[in-house]
Amino acid sequence: MAGSDRTVITSSQAPQPLGAYSLGMSVRPGKLIYIAGQVGIDSNGTLVGRGDAAAQTRQALEKI
């Protein structure tokens, strides 16, 4: 797969990844997206709904 087929996904509205990975990667634009590190934190890096798995899941899905 050529490098031009892949695009790194970034956002100024999300905390930067703590590890050596990106928020996501688009492959064959418009066809496939890989995501990583989506957890229940807001754009300030604060955990949403401490002790509430449903609230954290909603937050992670909203970020996607």
N, C-alpha and C positions, 0 to 999 in steps of 0.2 A: 504494500500500500504506500503510495507516495505521500510525502509530508504535507502536501497541499490538500489532501483529503481529510486532514484532521485539524480541528480548531480548539484551542484551549479556552474553556469558559471561565470568565472572571466576573466579579461584581464588586462595586464599591460599597454596596449595601450589605455585604456579608463579611464576617471576620475572616481574615486571611488564614489559610490552612496552617496548622502548627507543624506539619511534617512536610516531607518532600513530595507533595502531590498537589494537584489542582482541584478546584471545586468540581470541575467536570471536563468532559472532552466530547466534542461533536465529531462524528465520523460520517462521511458522506453527507454533507450538510442537508438538514431537513429529514434525514432518514433514521439516524441512531444517535442517542446521547447516553454517555456513561457518566454517572455521578459518584461522588465519594464524600465521606465525612459529614453527611447530613445528620445533625443531632438537634436536640431541642433547645438551642440557644438563639437569642435574638441578635440583631445586627450590632449590638454593643458587647456581645460575648457573654451576656447574662443568661443563666439557665431559666427557662420558662417552666412554671408549674412544678417547682421542687416537690418530688414525691408523687407526681401525677403523670403517669405514663401516657394517658390519653392526651393531655395538654402538650406534652413534649412531642408526641407523634404528630399532632396537628401542626405544631411549629415546624418540624422537619419537613412535612409534606408541603406546607405553604412556601417554604424556601425553594423547593424544587420547582 
